[in-house]
Each structure stands twice: as C-alpha cells, then as structure tokens.
Amino acid sequence: MHPWLHFKTITRHKLLVMKYCFRIGLYKQGLLHDLSKYSPAEFLVGCKYYQGTRSPNNAEREDIGVSTSWLHHKGRNKHHFEHWVDYSLDGEHVIMGAPMPRKYVAEMVMDRISASRNYLGDAYTESQPLEYYLKSKDSLWFIHPRTKKELEGLLRILNDHGEKKLLHYIKYVYLKQEPKSRIKY
C-alpha cells in the first residue's frame, strides 16, 4: 500500500488539469476534475496498485481481470468518452457512443496532457498524448465518430503546433462553436 505516494500522484494530476482548464476558461470543470479519485472505491484501489509510472487501473485489471476503480471512475466523470456509451435505438448497434459536448472533449484533452506529463515527467513531449491515443484508436469502436474526430484533431494540433496554439484554439475557437444537438446537457 502506498497511500501517500498515490495521493501525491493524483493530486499533482488534478492540479495540472485544473491549471489547464483555467487557461481555457473551464473553471468549474477544473475545480471538480477527478474528485471521485479521492473516494474510497477509487483511492483504496489506487493505493494497493500504485506504481508511479502508469495508472493503477491497469495493474488492477492484470491482477483480477477488471478494474473496479475504473468502472467507478468513468461513470462519474464526463470527460471520459466511455461515460457516453449507451444502448442504441438505431437497429444496427447494440451499444454506441453518444456525442460528447465540446467542454468535456476539451477537458479530456487537458486530462490526457496532464496524465502524460504526470507519468512521463521530464521525458514528456507534446507528441505523447497523440501517440498514446493512436495506439488504441482502432479498438475505439464505441466512441461517437464526431467525438473521435474532434479528439484526434485537437491532439494533432498539440503534436504539430504545440501547447500554446492548442490552448488558444480550444478557448477561442473550439469551445465557441458547439455543434447543434437535440441532446440537452
């Protein structure tokens, strides 16, 4: 058990995401980001499987075949595309991804940057969040196509043009152009 080390890791991550969210104008999301990681259902598992170089959720999956902490987490945090999976009424799919509101896609990008910075430390580069995404892209059949396109596009801006341009684009362009939708959030 590594409660202090796990607490420091998740708090460092939360503060990084908060800083990024504030920079793009998502103040409430920055403050509330990942609060469920401090709940017993997630915190105790994180302490047990703490490694410091990757998410404890993967170690829990390897140990017992599922991550109970992740199941708890994704159900309470709208910045994960897995949160937006629902039953389909289209007759073609059993389950499918619903489109994510842009404010949550933006928070997801801040989360990915912060997780990469947190786990990679000085080895972090602005290409890592995109590389991490591309490793699993083909298996993400359940993410809504619009959400997938937007996520990859934002990560490519980071990769090709850097953090400063990405944050400017998200704050002044991307978040100002929410697509029309029948869904009310």
CNS distance restraints for C-alpha pairs under 8 A (distance, minus, plus):
assign (resid   1 and name CA) (resid  47 and name CA) 5.18 0.50 0.50
assign (resid   1 and name CA) (resid  48 and name CA) 4.71 0.50 0.50
assign (resid   1 and name CA) (resid  49 and name CA) 7.45 0.50 0.50
assign (resid   1 and name CA) (resid  50 and name CA) 7.43 0.50 0.50
assign (resid   2 and name CA) (resid   6 and name CA) 6.01 0.50 0.50
assign (resid   2 and name CA) (resid  47 and name CA) 4.92 0.50 0.50
assign (resid   2 and name CA) (resid  48 and name CA) 6.67 0.50 0.50
assign (resid   2 and name CA) (resid  50 and name CA) 6.35 0.50 0.50
assign (resid   3 and name CA) (resid   7 and name CA) 5.93 0.50 0.50
assign (resid   3 and name CA) (resid  44 and name CA) 7.79 0.50 0.50
assign (resid   3 and name CA) (resid  47 and name CA) 4.90 0.50 0.50
assign (resid   4 and name CA) (resid   8 and name CA) 6.16 0.50 0.50
assign (resid   5 and name CA) (resid   9 and name CA) 6.20 0.50 0.50
assign (resid   5 and name CA) (resid  47 and name CA) 7.95 0.50 0.50
assign (resid   5 and name CA) (resid  50 and name CA) 7.81 0.50 0.50
assign (resid   5 and name CA) (resid  52 and name CA) 7.70 0.50 0.50
assign (resid   6 and name CA) (resid  10 and name CA) 6.20 0.50 0.50
assign (resid   6 and name CA) (resid  43 and name CA) 7.98 0.50 0.50
assign (resid   6 and name CA) (resid  46 and name CA) 6.46 0.50 0.50
assign (resid   6 and name CA) (resid  47 and name CA) 5.65 0.50 0.50
assign (resid   6 and name CA) (resid  50 and name CA) 6.15 0.50 0.50
assign (resid   6 and name CA) (resid  52 and name CA) 7.52 0.50 0.50
assign (resid   7 and name CA) (resid  11 and name CA) 5.94 0.50 0.50
assign (resid   8 and name CA) (resid  12 and name CA) 5.92 0.50 0.50
assign (resid   9 and name CA) (resid  13 and name CA) 6.21 0.50 0.50
assign (resid   9 and name CA) (resid  52 and name CA) 7.23 0.50 0.50
assign (resid   9 and name CA) (resid 118 and name CA) 7.42 0.50 0.50
assign (resid  10 and name CA) (resid  14 and name CA) 6.03 0.50 0.50
assign (resid  10 and name CA) (resid  37 and name CA) 7.35 0.50 0.50
assign (resid  11 and name CA) (resid  15 and name CA) 6.07 0.50 0.50
assign (resid  12 and name CA) (resid  16 and name CA) 6.22 0.50 0.50
assign (resid  12 and name CA) (resid 118 and name CA) 7.25 0.50 0.50
assign (resid  13 and name CA) (resid  17 and name CA) 6.26 0.50 0.50
assign (resid  13 and name CA) (resid 114 and name CA) 5.98 0.50 0.50
assign (resid  13 and name CA) (resid 115 and name CA) 6.36 0.50 0.50
assign (resid  13 and name CA) (resid 118 and name CA) 6.11 0.50 0.50
assign (resid  14 and name CA) (resid  18 and name CA) 6.06 0.50 0.50
assign (resid  14 and name CA) (resid  33 and name CA) 6.50 0.50 0.50
assign (resid  14 and name CA) (resid  34 and name CA) 6.69 0.50 0.50
assign (resid  15 and name CA) (resid  19 and name CA) 6.13 0.50 0.50
assign (resid  16 and name CA) (resid  20 and name CA) 6.34 0.50 0.50
assign (resid  16 and name CA) (resid 114 and name CA) 5.72 0.50 0.50
assign (resid  17 and name CA) (resid  21 and name CA) 5.95 0.50 0.50
assign (resid  17 and name CA) (resid  30 and name CA) 6.31 0.50 0.50
assign (resid  17 and name CA) (resid  33 and name CA) 7.33 0.50 0.50
assign (resid  17 and name CA) (resid 107 and name CA) 7.83 0.50 0.50
assign (resid  17 and name CA) (resid 110 and name CA) 5.69 0.50 0.50
assign (resid  17 and name CA) (resid 111 and name CA) 5.70 0.50 0.50
assign (resid  17 and name CA) (resid 114 and name CA) 5.83 0.50 0.50
assign (resid  18 and name CA) (resid  22 and name CA) 6.04 0.50 0.50
assign (resid  18 and name CA) (resid  27 and name CA) 7.63 0.50 0.50
assign (resid  18 and name CA) (resid  29 and name CA) 7.64 0.50 0.50
assign (resid  18 and name CA) (resid  30 and name CA) 3.96 0.50 0.50
assign (resid  18 and name CA) (resid  31 and name CA) 6.04 0.50 0.50
assign (resid  18 and name CA) (resid  33 and name CA) 7.15 0.50 0.50
assign (resid  19 and name CA) (resid  23 and name CA) 6.35 0.50 0.50
assign (resid  19 and name CA) (resid  30 and name CA) 7.14 0.50 0.50
assign (resid  20 and name CA) (resid  24 and name CA) 6.59 0.50 0.50
assign (resid  20 and name CA) (resid  30 and name CA) 7.67 0.50 0.50
assign (resid  20 and name CA) (resid 110 and name CA) 6.03 0.50 0.50
assign (resid  21 and name CA) (resid  25 and name CA) 6.16 0.50 0.50
assign (resid  21 and name CA) (resid  26 and name CA) 4.88 0.50 0.50
assign (resid  21 and name CA) (resid  27 and name CA) 6.22 0.50 0.50
assign (resid  21 and name CA) (resid  29 and name CA) 6.92 0.50 0.50
assign (resid  21 and name CA) (resid  30 and name CA) 5.00 0.50 0.50
assign (resid  21 and name CA) (resid 107 and name CA) 6.64 0.50 0.50
assign (resid  21 and name CA) (resid 110 and name CA) 6.75 0.50 0.50
assign (resid  22 and name CA) (resid  26 and name CA) 5.44 0.50 0.50
assign (resid  22 and name CA) (resid  27 and name CA) 5.07 0.50 0.50
assign (resid  22 and name CA) (resid  30 and name CA) 6.28 0.50 0.50
assign (resid  23 and name CA) (resid 167 and name CA) 7.25 0.50 0.50
assign (resid  23 and name CA) (resid 171 and name CA) 7.92 0.50 0.50
assign (resid  24 and name CA) (resid 167 and name CA) 6.17 0.50 0.50
assign (resid  24 and name CA) (resid 168 and name CA) 7.39 0.50 0.50
assign (resid  24 and name CA) (resid 170 and name CA) 6.65 0.50 0.50
assign (resid  24 and name CA) (resid 171 and name CA) 4.65 0.50 0.50
assign (resid  25 and name CA) (resid 171 and name CA) 6.62 0.50 0.50
assign (resid  26 and name CA) (resid  30 and name CA) 6.06 0.50 0.50
assign (resid  26 and name CA) (resid 103 and name CA) 7.53 0.50 0.50
assign (resid  26 and name CA) (resid 107 and name CA) 7.93 0.50 0.50
assign (resid  27 and name CA) (resid  31 and name CA) 6.29 0.50 0.50
assign (resid  28 and name CA) (resid  32 and name CA) 6.18 0.50 0.50
assign (resid  29 and name CA) (resid  33 and name CA) 5.56 0.50 0.50
assign (resid  29 and name CA) (resid 107 and name CA) 7.41 0.50 0.50
assign (resid  33 and name CA) (resid  77 and name CA) 7.69 0.50 0.50
assign (resid  34 and name CA) (resid  73 and name CA) 7.96 0.50 0.50
assign (resid  34 and name CA) (resid  77 and name CA) 6.77 0.50 0.50
assign (resid  35 and name CA) (resid  39 and name CA) 7.52 0.50 0.50
assign (resid  36 and name CA) (resid  42 and name CA) 6.94 0.50 0.50
assign (resid  36 and name CA) (resid  73 and name CA) 6.39 0.50 0.50
assign (resid  36 and name CA) (resid  76 and name CA) 7.12 0.50 0.50
assign (resid  36 and name CA) (resid  77 and name CA) 7.94 0.50 0.50
assign (resid  37 and name CA) (resid  42 and name CA) 5.19 0.50 0.50
assign (resid  37 and name CA) (resid  43 and name CA) 5.55 0.50 0.50
assign (resid  37 and name CA) (resid  73 and name CA) 7.13 0.50 0.50
assign (resid  38 and name CA) (resid  42 and name CA) 6.61 0.50 0.50
assign (resid  38 and name CA) (resid  43 and name CA) 5.21 0.50 0.50
assign (resid  39 and name CA) (resid  43 and name CA) 5.67 0.50 0.50
assign (resid  40 and name CA) (resid  44 and name CA) 5.48 0.50 0.50
assign (resid  40 and name CA) (resid  45 and name CA) 7.98 0.50 0.50
assign (resid  41 and name CA) (resid  45 and name CA) 6.81 0.50 0.50
assign (resid  41 and name CA) (resid  68 and name CA) 7.85 0.50 0.50
assign (resid  41 and name CA) (resid  69 and name CA) 6.15 0.50 0.50
assign (resid  41 and name CA) (resid  72 and name CA) 7.15 0.50 0.50
assign (resid  42 and name CA) (resid  46 and name CA) 6.10 0.50 0.50
assign (resid  42 and name CA) (resid  68 and name CA) 7.91 0.50 0.50
assign (resid  42 and name CA) (resid  69 and name CA) 4.68 0.50 0.50
assign (resid  42 and name CA) (resid  70 and name CA) 7.64 0.50 0.50
assign (resid  42 and name CA) (resid  72 and name CA) 7.13 0.50 0.50
assign (resid  42 and name CA) (resid  73 and name CA) 7.17 0.50 0.50
assign (resid  43 and name CA) (resid  47 and name CA) 6.21 0.50 0.50
assign (resid  44 and name CA) (resid  48 and name CA) 6.28 0.50 0.50
assign (resid  45 and name CA) (resid  49 and name CA) 6.20 0.50 0.50
assign (resid  45 and name CA) (resid  56 and name CA) 7.51 0.50 0.50
assign (resid  45 and name CA) (resid  57 and name CA) 7.98 0.50 0.50
assign (resid  45 and name CA) (resid  60 and name CA) 7.65 0.50 0.50
assign (resid  45 and name CA) (resid  69 and name CA) 6.38 0.50 0.50
assign (resid  46 and name CA) (resid  50 and name CA) 5.49 0.50 0.50
assign (resid  46 and name CA) (resid  56 and name CA) 5.38 0.50 0.50
assign (resid  46 and name CA) (resid  57 and name CA) 7.23 0.50 0.50
assign (resid  46 and name CA) (resid  69 and name CA) 7.73 0.50 0.50
assign (resid  49 and name CA) (resid  56 and name CA) 4.90 0.50 0.50
assign (resid  49 and name CA) (resid  57 and name CA) 7.48 0.50 0.50
assign (resid  49 and name CA) (resid  59 and name CA) 5.93 0.50 0.50
assign (resid  49 and name CA) (resid  60 and name CA) 6.30 0.50 0.50
assign (resid  50 and name CA) (resid  55 and name CA) 7.54 0.50 0.50
assign (resid  50 and name CA) (resid  56 and name CA) 5.18 0.50 0.50
assign (resid  51 and name CA) (resid  55 and name CA) 7.63 0.50 0.50
assign (resid  51 and name CA) (resid  56 and name CA) 6.69 0.50 0.50
assign (resid  52 and name CA) (resid 119 and name CA) 6.89 0.50 0.50
assign (resid  53 and name CA) (resid 119 and name CA) 5.05 0.50 0.50
assign (resid  53 and name CA) (resid 120 and name CA) 7.16 0.50 0.50
assign (resid  54 and name CA) (resid  58 and name CA) 7.74 0.50 0.50
assign (resid  54 and name CA) (resid 119 and name CA) 6.07 0.50 0.50
assign (resid  55 and name CA) (resid  59 and name CA) 7.42 0.50 0.50
assign (resid  56 and name CA) (resid  60 and name CA) 6.29 0.50 0.50
assign (resid  57 and name CA) (resid  61 and name CA) 6.19 0.50 0.50
assign (resid  57 and name CA) (resid  67 and name CA) 5.50 0.50 0.50
assign (resid  57 and name CA) (resid  69 and name CA) 6.55 0.50 0.50
assign (resid  57 and name CA) (resid  70 and name CA) 6.20 0.50 0.50
assign (resid  58 and name CA) (resid  62 and name CA) 6.20 0.50 0.50
assign (resid  58 and name CA) (resid  67 and name CA) 7.16 0.50 0.50
assign (resid  59 and name CA) (resid  63 and name CA) 6.16 0.50 0.50
assign (resid  60 and name CA) (resid  64 and name CA) 6.06 0.50 0.50
assign (resid  60 and name CA) (resid  65 and name CA) 7.29 0.50 0.50
assign (resid  60 and name CA) (resid  66 and name CA) 6.67 0.50 0.50
assign (resid  60 and name CA) (resid  67 and name CA) 5.42 0.50 0.50
assign (resid  60 and name CA) (resid  68 and name CA) 7.95 0.50 0.50
assign (resid  61 and name CA) (resid  65 and name CA) 4.56 0.50 0.50
assign (resid  61 and name CA) (resid  66 and name CA) 4.31 0.50 0.50
assign (resid  61 and name CA) (resid  67 and name CA) 4.87 0.50 0.50
assign (resid  62 and name CA) (resid  66 and name CA) 7.50 0.50 0.50
assign (resid  67 and name CA) (resid  71 and name CA) 6.41 0.50 0.50
assign (resid  68 and name CA) (resid  72 and name CA) 6.28 0.50 0.50
assign (resid  69 and name CA) (resid  73 and name CA) 6.06 0.50 0.50
assign (resid  70 and name CA) (resid  74 and name CA) 5.95 0.50 0.50
assign (resid  71 and name CA) (resid  75 and name CA) 6.40 0.50 0.50
assign (resid  72 and name CA) (resid  76 and name CA) 6.77 0.50 0.50
assign (resid  73 and name CA) (resid  77 and name CA) 6.26 0.50 0.50
assign (resid  74 and name CA) (resid  78 and name CA) 7.31 0.50 0.50
assign (resid  74 and name CA) (resid  80 and name CA) 6.11 0.50 0.50
assign (resid  74 and name CA) (resid  82 and name CA) 6.30 0.50 0.50
assign (resid  74 and name CA) (resid  83 and name CA) 5.32 0.50 0.50
assign (resid  75 and name CA) (resid  82 and name CA) 7.98 0.50 0.50
assign (resid  75 and name CA) (resid  83 and name CA) 5.42 0.50 0.50
assign (resid  76 and name CA) (resid  83 and name CA) 7.52 0.50 0.50
assign (resid  77 and name CA) (resid  83 and name CA) 6.86 0.50 0.50
assign (resid  78 and name CA) (resid  83 and name CA) 5.77 0.50 0.50
assign (resid  78 and name CA) (resid  84 and name CA) 7.43 0.50 0.50
assign (resid  78 and name CA) (resid 104 and name CA) 6.26 0.50 0.50
assign (resid  79 and name CA) (resid  83 and name CA) 7.60 0.50 0.50
assign (resid  79 and name CA) (resid 104 and name CA) 4.59 0.50 0.50
assign (resid  79 and name CA) (resid 105 and name CA) 6.21 0.50 0.50
assign (resid  79 and name CA) (resid 107 and name CA) 5.80 0.50 0.50
assign (resid  79 and name CA) (resid 108 and name CA) 4.90 0.50 0.50
assign (resid  80 and name CA) (resid  84 and name CA) 7.55 0.50 0.50
assign (resid  80 and name CA) (resid 104 and name CA) 7.78 0.50 0.50
assign (resid  80 and name CA) (resid 108 and name CA) 6.37 0.50 0.50
assign (resid  81 and name CA) (resid  85 and name CA) 7.32 0.50 0.50
assign (resid  81 and name CA) (resid  97 and name CA) 7.60 0.50 0.50
assign (resid  81 and name CA) (resid 100 and name CA) 7.14 0.50 0.50
assign (resid  81 and name CA) (resid 143 and name CA) 6.35 0.50 0.50
assign (resid  82 and name CA) (resid  97 and name CA) 7.72 0.50 0.50
assign (resid  82 and name CA) (resid 142 and name CA) 7.96 0.50 0.50
assign (resid  82 and name CA) (resid 143 and name CA) 7.37 0.50 0.50
assign (resid  84 and name CA) (resid  97 and name CA) 5.64 0.50 0.50
assign (resid  84 and name CA) (resid  98 and name CA) 5.30 0.50 0.50
assign (resid  84 and name CA) (resid  99 and name CA) 7.28 0.50 0.50
assign (resid  84 and name CA) (resid 100 and name CA) 6.85 0.50 0.50
assign (resid  84 and name CA) (resid 143 and name CA) 7.94 0.50 0.50
assign (resid  85 and name CA) (resid  95 and name CA) 6.80 0.50 0.50
assign (resid  85 and name CA) (resid  96 and name CA) 5.60 0.50 0.50
assign (resid  85 and name CA) (resid  97 and name CA) 4.38 0.50 0.50
assign (resid  85 and name CA) (resid  98 and name CA) 6.04 0.50 0.50
assign (resid  85 and name CA) (resid 142 and name CA) 6.85 0.50 0.50
assign (resid  85 and name CA) (resid 143 and name CA) 7.39 0.50 0.50
assign (resid  86 and name CA) (resid  95 and name CA) 5.57 0.50 0.50
assign (resid  86 and name CA) (resid  96 and name CA) 5.74 0.50 0.50
assign (resid  86 and name CA) (resid  97 and name CA) 6.26 0.50 0.50
assign (resid  86 and name CA) (resid  98 and name CA) 6.87 0.50 0.50
assign (resid  87 and name CA) (resid  94 and name CA) 5.92 0.50 0.50
assign (resid  87 and name CA) (resid  95 and name CA) 4.32 0.50 0.50
assign (resid  87 and name CA) (resid  96 and name CA) 6.28 0.50 0.50
assign (resid  88 and name CA) (resid  92 and name CA) 7.82 0.50 0.50
assign (resid  88 and name CA) (resid  93 and name CA) 5.81 0.50 0.50
assign (resid  88 and name CA) (resid  94 and name CA) 5.52 0.50 0.50
assign (resid  88 and name CA) (resid  95 and name CA) 5.03 0.50 0.50
assign (resid  88 and name CA) (resid  96 and name CA) 5.82 0.50 0.50
assign (resid  89 and name CA) (resid  93 and name CA) 7.77 0.50 0.50
assign (resid  95 and name CA) (resid 142 and name CA) 7.32 0.50 0.50
assign (resid  96 and name CA) (resid 142 and name CA) 5.08 0.50 0.50
assign (resid  96 and name CA) (resid 143 and name CA) 6.93 0.50 0.50
assign (resid  96 and name CA) (resid 144 and name CA) 7.05 0.50 0.50
assign (resid  97 and name CA) (resid 142 and name CA) 5.04 0.50 0.50
assign (resid  97 and name CA) (resid 143 and name CA) 4.58 0.50 0.50
assign (resid  97 and name CA) (resid 144 and name CA) 4.46 0.50 0.50
assign (resid  98 and name CA) (resid 143 and name CA) 7.33 0.50 0.50
assign (resid  98 and name CA) (resid 144 and name CA) 5.51 0.50 0.50
assign (resid  99 and name CA) (resid 144 and name CA) 5.37 0.50 0.50
assign (resid  99 and name CA) (resid 145 and name CA) 7.81 0.50 0.50
assign (resid  99 and name CA) (resid 146 and name CA) 6.54 0.50 0.50
assign (resid  99 and name CA) (resid 147 and name CA) 5.83 0.50 0.50
assign (resid 100 and name CA) (resid 104 and name CA) 6.52 0.50 0.50
assign (resid 100 and name CA) (resid 105 and name CA) 6.48 0.50 0.50
assign (resid 100 and name CA) (resid 144 and name CA) 7.80 0.50 0.50
assign (resid 100 and name CA) (resid 147 and name CA) 6.03 0.50 0.50
assign (resid 101 and name CA) (resid 105 and name CA) 6.60 0.50 0.50
assign (resid 101 and name CA) (resid 178 and name CA) 7.33 0.50 0.50
assign (resid 101 and name CA) (resid 185 and name CA) 7.75 0.50 0.50
assign (resid 102 and name CA) (resid 106 and name CA) 6.00 0.50 0.50
assign (resid 102 and name CA) (resid 174 and name CA) 7.49 0.50 0.50
assign (resid 102 and name CA) (resid 175 and name CA) 6.23 0.50 0.50
assign (resid 102 and name CA) (resid 178 and name CA) 6.26 0.50 0.50
assign (resid 103 and name CA) (resid 107 and name CA) 6.25 0.50 0.50
assign (resid 103 and name CA) (resid 175 and name CA) 6.52 0.50 0.50
assign (resid 104 and name CA) (resid 108 and name CA) 6.01 0.50 0.50
assign (resid 105 and name CA) (resid 109 and name CA) 6.35 0.50 0.50
assign (resid 105 and name CA) (resid 147 and name CA) 7.28 0.50 0.50
assign (resid 105 and name CA) (resid 150 and name CA) 7.69 0.50 0.50
assign (resid 105 and name CA) (resid 151 and name CA) 6.60 0.50 0.50
assign (resid 106 and name CA) (resid 110 and name CA) 6.42 0.50 0.50
assign (resid 106 and name CA) (resid 170 and name CA) 6.98 0.50 0.50
assign (resid 106 and name CA) (resid 175 and name CA) 7.85 0.50 0.50
assign (resid 107 and name CA) (resid 111 and name CA) 6.05 0.50 0.50
assign (resid 108 and name CA) (resid 112 and name CA) 6.17 0.50 0.50
assign (resid 109 and name CA) (resid 113 and name CA) 6.23 0.50 0.50
assign (resid 109 and name CA) (resid 151 and name CA) 7.14 0.50 0.50
assign (resid 109 and name CA) (resid 154 and name CA) 7.44 0.50 0.50
assign (resid 109 and name CA) (resid 155 and name CA) 7.20 0.50 0.50
assign (resid 110 and name CA) (resid 114 and name CA) 6.08 0.50 0.50
assign (resid 111 and name CA) (resid 115 and name CA) 5.98 0.50 0.50
assign (resid 112 and name CA) (resid 116 and name CA) 6.11 0.50 0.50
assign (resid 112 and name CA) (resid 129 and name CA) 5.91 0.50 0.50
assign (resid 113 and name CA) (resid 117 and name CA) 6.18 0.50 0.50
assign (resid 113 and name CA) (resid 126 and name CA) 7.99 0.50 0.50
assign (resid 113 and name CA) (resid 129 and name CA) 5.92 0.50 0.50
assign (resid 114 and name CA) (resid 118 and name CA) 5.89 0.50 0.50
assign (resid 115 and name CA) (resid 119 and name CA) 6.08 0.50 0.50
assign (resid 116 and name CA) (resid 120 and name CA) 5.68 0.50 0.50
assign (resid 116 and name CA) (resid 121 and name CA) 7.80 0.50 0.50
assign (resid 116 and name CA) (resid 124 and name CA) 6.55 0.50 0.50
assign (resid 116 and name CA) (resid 128 and name CA) 6.74 0.50 0.50
assign (resid 116 and name CA) (resid 129 and name CA) 6.38 0.50 0.50
assign (resid 117 and name CA) (resid 121 and name CA) 5.34 0.50 0.50
assign (resid 117 and name CA) (resid 122 and name CA) 7.80 0.50 0.50
assign (resid 117 and name CA) (resid 124 and name CA) 5.56 0.50 0.50
assign (resid 120 and name CA) (resid 124 and name CA) 5.20 0.50 0.50
assign (resid 124 and name CA) (resid 128 and name CA) 6.74 0.50 0.50
assign (resid 126 and name CA) (resid 158 and name CA) 6.11 0.50 0.50
assign (resid 126 and name CA) (resid 159 and name CA) 5.36 0.50 0.50
assign (resid 126 and name CA) (resid 162 and name CA) 6.51 0.50 0.50
assign (resid 126 and name CA) (resid 163 and name CA) 7.17 0.50 0.50
assign (resid 127 and name CA) (resid 131 and name CA) 6.20 0.50 0.50
assign (resid 127 and name CA) (resid 158 and name CA) 7.18 0.50 0.50
assign (resid 127 and name CA) (resid 159 and name CA) 4.65 0.50 0.50
assign (resid 128 and name CA) (resid 132 and name CA) 6.02 0.50 0.50
assign (resid 129 and name CA) (resid 133 and name CA) 6.27 0.50 0.50
assign (resid 129 and name CA) (resid 155 and name CA) 6.69 0.50 0.50
assign (resid 130 and name CA) (resid 134 and name CA) 6.08 0.50 0.50
assign (resid 130 and name CA) (resid 152 and name CA) 7.23 0.50 0.50
assign (resid 130 and name CA) (resid 155 and name CA) 5.25 0.50 0.50
assign (resid 130 and name CA) (resid 156 and name CA) 6.56 0.50 0.50
assign (resid 130 and name CA) (resid 159 and name CA) 6.79 0.50 0.50
assign (resid 131 and name CA) (resid 135 and name CA) 6.34 0.50 0.50
assign (resid 132 and name CA) (resid 136 and name CA) 7.24 0.50 0.50
assign (resid 133 and name CA) (resid 137 and name CA) 5.96 0.50 0.50
assign (resid 133 and name CA) (resid 152 and name CA) 7.79 0.50 0.50
assign (resid 134 and name CA) (resid 138 and name CA) 7.75 0.50 0.50
assign (resid 136 and name CA) (resid 140 and name CA) 6.66 0.50 0.50
assign (resid 143 and name CA) (resid 147 and name CA) 6.77 0.50 0.50
assign (resid 143 and name CA) (resid 148 and name CA) 6.23 0.50 0.50
assign (resid 144 and name CA) (resid 148 and name CA) 6.14 0.50 0.50
assign (resid 145 and name CA) (resid 149 and name CA) 6.14 0.50 0.50
assign (resid 146 and name CA) (resid 150 and name CA) 6.14 0.50 0.50
assign (resid 147 and name CA) (resid 151 and name CA) 6.02 0.50 0.50
assign (resid 148 and name CA) (resid 152 and name CA) 6.16 0.50 0.50
assign (resid 149 and name CA) (resid 153 and name CA) 5.99 0.50 0.50
assign (resid 150 and name CA) (resid 154 and name CA) 6.16 0.50 0.50
assign (resid 151 and name CA) (resid 155 and name CA) 6.25 0.50 0.50
assign (resid 152 and name CA) (resid 156 and name CA) 6.07 0.50 0.50
assign (resid 153 and name CA) (resid 157 and name CA) 6.36 0.50 0.50
assign (resid 154 and name CA) (resid 158 and name CA) 6.47 0.50 0.50
assign (resid 154 and name CA) (resid 166 and name CA) 6.98 0.50 0.50
assign (resid 155 and name CA) (resid 159 and name CA) 6.16 0.50 0.50
assign (resid 156 and name CA) (resid 160 and name CA) 5.84 0.50 0.50
assign (resid 157 and name CA) (resid 161 and name CA) 5.40 0.50 0.50
assign (resid 157 and name CA) (resid 162 and name CA) 6.74 0.50 0.50
assign (resid 157 and name CA) (resid 165 and name CA) 7.49 0.50 0.50
assign (resid 157 and name CA) (resid 166 and name CA) 5.76 0.50 0.50
assign (resid 158 and name CA) (resid 162 and name CA) 4.54 0.50 0.50
assign (resid 158 and name CA) (resid 163 and name CA) 5.33 0.50 0.50
assign (resid 158 and name CA) (resid 165 and name CA) 7.43 0.50 0.50
assign (resid 158 and name CA) (resid 166 and name CA) 5.46 0.50 0.50
assign (resid 161 and name CA) (resid 165 and name CA) 6.17 0.50 0.50
assign (resid 161 and name CA) (resid 166 and name CA) 7.22 0.50 0.50
assign (resid 162 and name CA) (resid 166 and name CA) 6.32 0.50 0.50
assign (resid 163 and name CA) (resid 167 and name CA) 6.09 0.50 0.50
assign (resid 164 and name CA) (resid 168 and name CA) 6.26 0.50 0.50
assign (resid 165 and name CA) (resid 169 and name CA) 6.03 0.50 0.50
assign (resid 166 and name CA) (resid 170 and name CA) 6.13 0.50 0.50
assign (resid 167 and name CA) (resid 171 and name CA) 6.12 0.50 0.50
assign (resid 168 and name CA) (resid 172 and name CA) 5.94 0.50 0.50
assign (resid 168 and name CA) (resid 173 and name CA) 7.82 0.50 0.50
assign (resid 169 and name CA) (resid 173 and name CA) 5.21 0.50 0.50
assign (resid 169 and name CA) (resid 174 and name CA) 6.19 0.50 0.50
assign (resid 170 and name CA) (resid 174 and name CA) 4.60 0.50 0.50
assign (resid 170 and name CA) (resid 175 and name CA) 5.79 0.50 0.50
assign (resid 171 and name CA) (resid 175 and name CA) 5.76 0.50 0.50
assign (resid 171 and name CA) (resid 176 and name CA) 7.46 0.50 0.50
assign (resid 172 and name CA) (resid 176 and name CA) 6.37 0.50 0.50
assign (resid 173 and name CA) (resid 177 and name CA) 6.54 0.50 0.50
assign (resid 174 and name CA) (resid 178 and name CA) 7.40 0.50 0.50
